[in-house]
Amino acid sequence: MPQKAAGSVLRPSMDEGEAGPRRLSKKARHERILAELRASPTIRIASLAGQFGVSTETIRRDFEEMASNGLVDRTYGGAVARPLGFEPAWTERYGAMSAERDRIAAVAAALVQPGEALMIDGGTTALHFARRLAAVARDLAVVTNSLPVAQALGANPGFRVICCPGALDAREGIVAGPETLAFLDRFQANRAVVGASGLTVEGPTEINSGAAAVKRAMFRRAAERILLLDHAKFEKPNLEVVCPLADVNRLVSDAPPPPALAAALAEAGTEVLH
């Protein structure tokens, strides 16, 4: 049997780039951290570092990234999972995952043909999409309940931009309510393009009930229903389920969904693009 050198210790590497016996990818580690926090909200950094075989500094970086993506709230010595009914304002979320959202916007914009009518809701990914459309598309009519989206689309003089009436939700930069829903029922669209706070095997999930109602109304009035969602929102439950997966024709993301969610999407007939 090979002899171990005197004084040496066999242990998992603490360096981020090296593999160890309990090493997970960063994405998988974030998913496990969220699961742990939901099950036991008092877990500390040192405990998670030991469990995953990484340094405490790695866990701190995980927490910072997850907090910037709206998944957790930082606490002294750790973090807690965000409650299902809370989300930061859109202005706080916009800077997070910009590269990923730009990729989503590029894929989604390539689906749009000149002369189409679209419905686009609010949210940070929808705003990336609107800015991409304004740069590359032409001859579109767009109905939106989002003030930032309307402003971004207005940069293209070849677009006809129609803004919904309704009660202002300044945190989300949208209007919603009965007037908004009644207004949407006047229109038909080739495509409805919406975002969501999360996506589970039940369907897209949303924190804001007014926004969820607008998404449903847009989906009802469109021939094709497209969901834009970054990978951090996969398997993320929230207060309200917007619709069943089968109501979503296409999911556009920056990465493939995890296996269980991918299987549910395939069973629902939802095409996944990334």
C-alpha positions as CSV (number, residue, x, y, z in Angstrom):
1,M,0.0,0.0,0.0
2,P,1.4,3.5,-0.9
3,Q,2.7,5.4,2.2
4,K,1.4,8.8,3.0
5,A,4.1,11.4,3.5
6,A,4.6,12.5,7.1
7,G,2.5,15.4,8.1
8,S,0.4,15.4,5.0
9,V,-3.4,15.7,5.3
10,L,-5.9,14.3,2.7
11,R,-8.8,16.9,2.4
12,P,-10.9,18.6,-0.2
13,S,-9.2,21.4,-2.0
14,M,-10.3,24.9,-0.9
15,D,-9.4,26.6,-4.2
16,E,-12.4,27.6,-6.4
17,G,-10.8,26.2,-9.6
18,E,-9.8,22.8,-8.2
19,A,-11.9,19.7,-8.0
20,G,-12.6,17.9,-4.7
21,P,-14.6,14.9,-3.6
22,R,-17.6,16.9,-2.8
23,R,-17.2,19.6,-5.5
24,L,-20.3,20.9,-7.3
25,S,-20.5,23.4,-10.1
26,K,-21.4,26.9,-9.0
27,K,-24.9,26.6,-10.4
28,A,-25.5,23.3,-8.6
29,R,-24.1,24.8,-5.4
30,H,-26.4,27.8,-5.6
31,E,-29.4,25.5,-6.1
32,R,-28.3,23.4,-3.0
33,I,-27.8,26.5,-1.0
34,L,-31.3,27.8,-1.8
35,A,-32.7,24.4,-0.8
36,E,-30.8,24.4,2.4
37,L,-31.9,27.9,3.3
38,R,-35.5,27.1,2.7
39,A,-35.3,24.1,4.9
40,S,-33.2,25.7,7.6
41,P,-33.0,29.5,7.5
42,T,-30.3,29.7,10.2
43,I,-27.5,27.9,8.3
44,R,-24.2,29.8,8.5
45,I,-21.4,30.3,6.1
46,A,-19.0,28.0,7.9
47,S,-21.5,25.2,7.9
48,L,-22.1,25.5,4.1
49,A,-18.4,25.7,3.4
50,G,-17.8,22.5,5.2
51,Q,-20.8,20.7,3.6
52,F,-19.7,21.7,0.0
53,G,-15.9,21.4,0.6
54,V,-15.1,25.0,-0.4
55,S,-13.7,28.0,1.4
56,T,-15.9,30.3,3.5
57,E,-14.8,33.1,1.0
58,T,-16.4,31.0,-1.8
59,I,-19.7,30.8,0.1
60,R,-19.6,34.6,0.7
61,R,-19.1,35.2,-3.0
62,D,-22.0,32.8,-3.6
63,F,-24.2,34.8,-1.2
64,E,-23.3,38.1,-2.8
65,E,-24.1,36.8,-6.3
66,M,-27.3,35.2,-5.2
67,A,-28.3,38.5,-3.4
68,S,-27.6,40.5,-6.5
69,N,-29.9,38.2,-8.5
70,G,-32.7,38.6,-5.9
71,L,-32.5,35.0,-4.6
72,V,-31.4,35.7,-1.0
73,D,-31.1,38.5,1.5
74,R,-27.7,38.9,3.2
75,T,-27.5,38.7,7.0
76,Y,-24.6,38.9,9.5
77,G,-22.6,35.7,9.0
78,G,-25.0,34.2,6.4
79,A,-28.1,34.7,4.3
80,V,-31.8,33.9,4.2
81,A,-34.0,32.9,1.3
82,R,-36.2,35.7,0.0
83,P,-39.9,35.3,1.0
84,L,-42.1,34.2,-1.9
85,G,-44.1,37.5,-1.9
86,F,-41.1,39.9,-2.2
87,E,-39.0,41.2,-5.1
88,P,-36.7,44.2,-5.3
89,A,-37.8,47.1,-7.5
90,W,-37.0,46.8,-11.3
91,T,-34.4,49.5,-11.0
92,E,-32.5,47.4,-8.4
93,R,-32.8,44.3,-10.5
94,Y,-31.8,45.7,-13.9
95,G,-28.0,45.6,-13.4
96,A,-28.0,41.9,-12.4
97,M,-27.2,39.2,-15.0
98,S,-27.0,41.8,-17.9
99,A,-24.9,39.5,-20.1
100,E,-27.3,36.6,-19.7
101,R,-30.3,38.9,-20.4
102,D,-28.7,40.3,-23.4
103,R,-28.3,36.8,-24.8
104,I,-31.9,36.1,-24.1
105,A,-33.0,39.3,-25.8
106,A,-30.9,38.5,-28.9
107,V,-32.4,35.0,-29.3
108,A,-36.0,36.3,-28.8
109,A,-35.5,39.3,-31.1
110,A,-34.5,36.9,-33.9
111,L,-37.9,35.3,-33.8
112,V,-39.7,38.6,-34.6
113,Q,-40.6,39.4,-38.2
114,P,-41.2,42.8,-39.8
115,G,-44.8,43.9,-39.7
116,E,-45.8,41.8,-36.7
117,A,-47.9,43.0,-33.7
118,L,-46.5,42.2,-30.3
119,M,-47.5,42.4,-26.7
120,I,-44.6,42.9,-24.2
121,D,-45.0,43.2,-20.5
122,G,-42.7,44.7,-17.8
123,G,-39.6,43.6,-16.1
124,T,-35.9,43.7,-16.6
125,T,-35.5,41.0,-19.1
126,A,-38.4,42.4,-21.2
127,L,-36.6,45.8,-21.1
128,H,-33.4,44.1,-22.5
129,F,-35.6,42.6,-25.2
130,A,-37.2,45.9,-26.0
131,R,-33.9,47.6,-26.4
132,R,-32.7,44.8,-28.7
133,L,-35.8,45.1,-30.8
134,A,-35.4,48.9,-31.1
135,A,-31.9,48.3,-32.5
136,V,-32.5,45.5,-35.0
137,A,-36.2,45.2,-35.8
138,R,-38.5,47.3,-38.1
139,D,-42.1,48.0,-38.8
140,L,-43.6,46.6,-35.5
141,A,-46.8,47.5,-33.6
142,V,-46.3,46.9,-29.9
143,V,-48.8,47.0,-27.0
144,T,-47.1,47.3,-23.6
145,N,-48.0,48.0,-20.0
146,S,-44.4,48.9,-19.2
147,L,-43.2,52.5,-19.2
148,P,-39.5,51.7,-19.5
149,V,-40.3,49.2,-22.3
150,A,-42.4,51.8,-24.2
151,Q,-39.6,54.4,-23.8
152,A,-37.0,51.9,-25.2
153,L,-39.2,51.0,-28.1
154,G,-39.8,54.6,-28.9
155,A,-36.2,55.0,-29.9
156,N,-37.1,53.3,-33.2
157,P,-39.2,55.6,-35.4
158,G,-40.5,52.6,-37.4
159,F,-42.4,51.2,-34.4
160,R,-46.0,52.0,-33.4
161,V,-46.0,51.8,-29.6
162,I,-49.3,51.6,-27.8
163,C,-49.3,52.2,-24.0
164,C,-51.9,50.6,-21.8
165,P,-53.9,52.7,-19.3
166,G,-54.1,51.6,-15.7
167,A,-52.9,52.1,-12.1
168,L,-49.2,52.8,-11.9
169,D,-47.0,50.4,-10.0
170,A,-43.8,52.5,-9.7
171,R,-41.7,49.7,-8.2
172,E,-42.3,47.6,-11.3
173,G,-42.5,50.5,-13.8
174,I,-45.8,49.1,-15.1
175,V,-49.5,49.8,-15.1
176,A,-52.0,47.1,-14.1
177,G,-55.6,46.7,-12.9
178,P,-59.1,46.3,-14.5
179,E,-58.5,49.2,-17.0
180,T,-55.3,47.5,-18.3
181,L,-57.0,44.1,-18.7
182,A,-60.0,45.6,-20.5
183,F,-57.7,47.6,-22.8
184,L,-55.6,44.5,-23.8
185,D,-58.8,42.7,-24.8
186,R,-59.2,45.2,-27.7
187,F,-56.1,43.9,-29.4
188,Q,-54.7,40.8,-31.1
189,A,-51.0,40.0,-31.4
190,N,-48.8,37.6,-33.4
191,R,-46.7,37.1,-30.2
192,A,-46.9,37.9,-26.5
193,V,-43.5,38.2,-24.9
194,V,-43.5,38.2,-21.1
195,G,-41.1,37.6,-18.2
196,A,-41.7,36.0,-14.8
197,S,-40.3,35.9,-11.3
198,G,-39.7,32.2,-11.6
199,L,-40.5,28.9,-13.3
200,T,-41.5,25.6,-11.8
201,V,-43.0,22.4,-13.2
202,E,-46.4,24.0,-12.5
203,G,-45.7,26.9,-14.8
204,P,-44.3,30.5,-14.7
205,T,-44.6,32.1,-11.2
206,E,-45.0,35.7,-10.3
207,I,-44.8,37.8,-7.1
208,N,-47.0,40.6,-8.3
209,S,-50.6,39.6,-8.8
210,G,-51.4,42.6,-11.0
211,A,-48.5,41.8,-13.2
212,A,-49.6,38.1,-13.3
213,A,-53.1,39.1,-14.5
214,V,-51.6,41.2,-17.3
215,K,-49.4,38.3,-18.5
216,R,-52.5,36.0,-18.7
217,A,-54.4,38.7,-20.6
218,M,-51.5,39.1,-23.1
219,F,-51.2,35.3,-23.5
220,R,-55.0,35.1,-24.3
221,R,-54.7,37.6,-27.1
222,A,-51.6,36.3,-28.8
223,A,-51.1,33.5,-31.4
224,E,-47.7,32.6,-29.9
225,R,-46.8,32.9,-26.3
226,I,-43.1,33.4,-25.4
227,L,-41.6,33.4,-21.9
228,L,-38.2,35.1,-21.3
229,L,-36.4,33.9,-18.2
230,D,-32.8,33.7,-17.0
231,H,-31.5,30.5,-15.5
232,A,-31.4,31.9,-11.9
233,K,-35.3,31.7,-12.0
234,F,-35.5,28.0,-12.8
235,E,-37.3,26.0,-10.1
236,K,-38.1,29.2,-8.3
237,P,-41.6,29.2,-6.7
238,N,-43.3,32.5,-6.0
239,L,-46.7,33.7,-4.7
240,E,-48.7,33.0,-7.8
241,V,-48.7,30.6,-10.7
242,V,-49.3,32.6,-13.9
243,C,-50.4,29.7,-16.1
244,P,-49.7,26.0,-16.8
245,L,-46.5,25.2,-18.7
246,A,-48.6,24.0,-21.7
247,D,-49.8,27.6,-22.2
248,V,-46.1,28.7,-23.0
249,N,-45.2,27.9,-26.6
250,R,-41.5,28.9,-26.2
251,L,-39.1,29.5,-23.4
252,V,-36.1,31.6,-24.2
253,S,-33.3,31.4,-21.6
254,D,-29.5,31.7,-21.3
255,A,-29.0,28.1,-20.3
256,P,-30.8,24.8,-20.4
257,P,-33.2,24.0,-17.6
258,P,-32.4,21.4,-14.9
259,P,-33.5,17.9,-15.8
260,A,-36.8,17.7,-13.9
261,L,-37.9,21.1,-15.3
262,A,-36.7,20.2,-18.8
263,A,-38.7,17.0,-18.7
264,A,-41.9,18.9,-17.6
265,L,-41.4,21.5,-20.4
266,A,-40.9,18.7,-23.0
267,E,-44.1,17.0,-21.8
268,A,-46.0,20.3,-22.0
269,G,-44.8,20.8,-25.6
270,T,-42.9,24.0,-24.8
271,E,-39.9,24.6,-27.1
272,V,-36.8,25.7,-25.2
273,L,-34.3,28.1,-26.9
274,H,-31.0,29.3,-25.4
